[in-house]
Amino acid sequence: MNLLEIKNLKMDFGRNAGAVRAIDDVSLTVKVGETVCLVGESGCGKTVTALSIARLVPAPPAHYVGGEILLNGRDVLKMSPRALREIRGGVVSYVFQEPGAALNPVFRVGNQIKESLKLHRPEKATDQEVIRLLKLVGIPAPEARRRSYPFELSGGMQQRVMIAMALASEPKLLVADEPTTALDVTIQAQILDLLRDLKQRLGMAILLITHNLGIVGDLADRVAVMYAGQIVELAPARELLRRPLHPYTRALMASVPKLRGDTGRLVAIPGNVPRLGNFPPGCRFAPRCPMARPECSQKIPELLEVEPGRHVRCPFWKTEGPGV
């Protein structure tokens, strides 16, 4: 059963002649209890897609020009402001990037968690529930830590507080936007282990936003690869990591540092993600693709199911070629 279903979503920033397409015909589903990773370079549209689920992108300048976002069977794009307040936190909660910036520096973390409880579960807005949530996310001495200010906590502890705030409303879908950014590898592993454990214990679905394919294999059930506002590949995580089909996915895989064998130089994808409003004609990855052909710049390829459960936006996905 699909908890989230995004159908052919299109979003512009600006109006009329000045409009630029940020999200272009994006379709994505998340089943109940499933973990889906949305992967791509910075600037690909991952965060904008994730924020669109609860209509958190300011409008204007954003304008939804097509598609549907079905959350628990209800179209978010047709919801009233009151209905939106109910699903924000009540159905879908967010763990934002950089917890040090997301947490209010002048309030104790326990009070910030309690504020979330007051909004969605007022009968549970107690110190005991705050302590329980801090214990749930693995914060030691929660009775004392609830009285701490954000600056008194490490980056890893701040991220755990953010997760506790997100869980306070008992959401069905947790959107984690780059939850390991700016954390060292040891703390990154702890946060990912925490998300995996919480998913099993609470039965939540998770949409994980990341640019790091190295963390996908341990957590994801399915992976959606995004480039320049479009989904270019969608597949079960193990299948995608074992045999990536789209040239962009292959390039991302090749750029992951190797810990064994002859590592040599790090591999980089040439060029940059195109800017909004300056997308190349045809396939948007063609100017950076080592397998590009003249016809690639003539028509935007469709996202087609080429194998059961595997979708690719490239007509030449069978062609063997270099990763970059």
N, C-alpha and C positions, 0 to 999 in steps of 0.2 A: 504493500500500500504506500502510495506517495504522500509524504508529509508536505513537501514543497515541490511545486511544479512551475517552472518558468517556461513560458511558451513564446518564442519568436519576439523577445523583448527588444525594443528599439528606444533609445534615449538620446535626445539632443541637448546640447548646451547652447543657449541663445535661440533666437527666432529668425524666421524668414531667411534673407540672404546671408546673415551672419551666423546661422546655425551650424554647429559642427556635431557630427555623429560620434558619440562616446561609446555607446553599446549598440551593436548592429546584429539583429536577428539571433539573439542568444537564447538557447533552449537548454534547460538543465533540470534534473529531478534529484530529490533526496528522499529516500524511503525512510520509514519509521525505523529508528535504531541504527541507521546506516551512517558511515563516515565517508564523505566525499571531499576530495582535495581539489581546489581550484589553483592551478599552477601557471606561472608565467613571469616574465620580466616586469620590473617596475614600469608603470605607464600603460600596461596592457588592458586595464579596465577591471581588474579583479575586485578591488575595494568598492568601486562604484556599483558593480553588479551585486555585491554582498549587501551594501547599504540600501539598495533598491528593494530588497525583500520586505523591509518594514517602512519603505518610503522615507528614509532618513536623508536622502539627497535633497538639499534645499531647492525648492521649485517656486519661482525662478531662482537661478538661471536654468535649472534642469527642466526638461519637458519630456514626458513619456508620450511617444508618438505612435506606439504600436505594441501589441502583444498582451500577455496576461501574466500575472504572478499569483498563483493559487497556493494559499497557505491553509492547510486543513480544509481544503475544498472551497475556500472563500477567496474571491478576487481582491487582492490588496489594493489594486488601482482604482477600485470602485468604492472603497470603504470611506466612511465619514471620519472626521477627526476623532470623535469619541471611540469608534471601533478601532482606529489605529492605536490609540492609547492603551486599549485592552490587549492587543496582540504584542505590542512593544514591551517585552519583558515577560508577559503572560504566556506567549506562545514561542516567541523567538527572542533570545538574548544575545548580546554582543560582548566579546572580549576584544577591545580595541588595541591598536598598536601603541607602543610606548606607554606603559602604565604610569610612569612618572608624570606624564603630561595629562593622562586621562583622569587621574585621581585629583581631588580637590586638596591643595596643599594646606589649607587652614582648618580642615576638619579631621578629627580622629577617624581612623579607618573603620572602627566599629560603628560610629555614627553614620558613615556613608553606606555601610551594609544595611543598617537598620532603616535608612531612608528607602532603600529598595523594598524592604519588607513591608513598610507602611503603605507603599503604593500598591502592592500586589497581594500581600498576605498580612493585612493589618493585625489579625489575631495572633500572629507569630512574631510581631515586632518587639522582641524581648532580648535582653542580654544573653539569656540562655540559648536562644536560637542563633544569635550572632556567634557565640562561642562554638556551637555545634557546626556551623558552616566553616569557621576557621579550622576546626579540627578536620572537617571533611576534605579540605584542600591541603592538608598536611602542614599547617603552620604550628610550630612548637609553642608551648606556653600561651595558648590562645586567650586566656583570661587577662594576661598582661598585654599581649600584642593588640588587642582590640582598642586599647587606649593610646596606641602609638599614632603619630602623624606619619604621612607617607614618606617624608624625607628621612625618617628614622629606620626605614626598612630597606633592605637590599633590593636590587632589581627583580630577583627571583621571588622574593616575598611580596613585592608590589604586584607582580603578575598573579600570584596566588590569591591575593585580596581581590583583584579584578575578577577572577574566576568565581570566587565566593559571592561577589555582588551579582554576577550573572546568574548563578544558581539559586539565589535567594527567592526568585519568583517561580522556581520549578518549571523552567521552560521545556518545551518538547524539542526545540532546535537550538543548538548553541553555535553561533557563528564566531569563530576564532580567527581574527585578522592578524596574521603574522605574530602569533603569540610568543615566538622565541626570538624576535628581533632584539638586538643589542644585548643578548644574554650569552655568557660563555657556554661552551659545548656541554659541560657537565650539568649546568642549570637547564639548558635546552632539553637534555635527555630527561631530566626530572619532570619538567612541565609536560612533555609528551607522554611520559608514563602516567602522570596524573590524569591527563585527558582520556587516555585509554582506560584507566581504572574507573573514572567517573562514568564513562559511557556504559561500561559493563554493569556497574552498580545501579545506575539511575535509568538506564534504558533510553538515554537521549540519542537524538541524531546530531551529527556534527558536520558543519561545513567549515573546512580548514582552508584558509587563504595563505599561500606561501609562494615564494620564488625558488625554494630549495627542494629539488627533487630527491635529495638525499634523505629527507625525513618522511617521504611519502610511503615507502614500502612498509614501515613499521606500524602505520596507523590507518591508512586508507583502505576502503573497500573498492572505491572507484575513483578515477582521476579524470578531471577535465582540464585540458591544456588550452590556455587563452592567449591570443596574440592580436594586438591592434583592435580590440573591441569585439573580437569574434572567437567562438570556440573552434579550435582547429583539430582537436582530437579528444575523443571520449572513450574510455575503456576501463575494464577491471584493472585494479592497480597492479596485480602480479603480471597480467598479460602485457600491460603497457611497459613495465620496467624490463620485462624479458625481451620484448620485441616491439619497440616503438615504430610506428608507421609513418607519421608525418615528418617531413624534413626538419621542422622546427623542434619537435619533440626529440628527434635524434640529436640535434645540436645541443639541446639542454642536457641530455644524458651525457654527451661527450664532454661537456664542460664541468661535470661533477668531479672533484679531485679524487684520484685513485690512491688507496693506501697500500696496495700490494703491487708487486712487479716493477717493471721499469716505468716510473711515472713520467719522466721527461718534463717538458714544459706544459703549463696549464693551457687548456684549449679555450678559446673565446669565440663567441659568435661575432662575425664582423658587422660593423655598422651599428645602428641604434633603432629602437622602436620608433616608427614614424609618429610625428606629432599629430594631435587632433586637427582635422581639417586639411591635413596634408598627406592623406593616404595615397599610395601609388595605385594606378589602375590595375584591375585584375586581382590576382593573388597578392595580398599585402606583405607576404613574406618573400616574394620573388626577388626583390633587390638584394636580399641577404642570403638567398638560397643557392647552394652549390649545384643543385639539380635543376635550376630554372630553365625553362624553354621559352622561345618567343611567344607561344600561345598563352603562357602563364600571365602575361600582362594584358590580355585581351578581354578576359571574362573572370568575374569573381566565382571561384569554385564553390559548389554546394557541399554541405556537411552530409555525407552519405554513409549509410550502414554498409560496410564492406565485408564484415564478418558478424556473426551473432554477438550482439552486445558491444561491437566496436564501430565507432563512427570516425571518419577522417575527412578533412576538407582539403583533399589533394587528389587529382585524377591520376597522378603518377606515383601513388604510394607503393606500388609493387616494384618500382625501379630501385635497384641496389645503388647506393652511393655513399659518399662520406658523410659523417655526422655534421660537419661544418664545411 
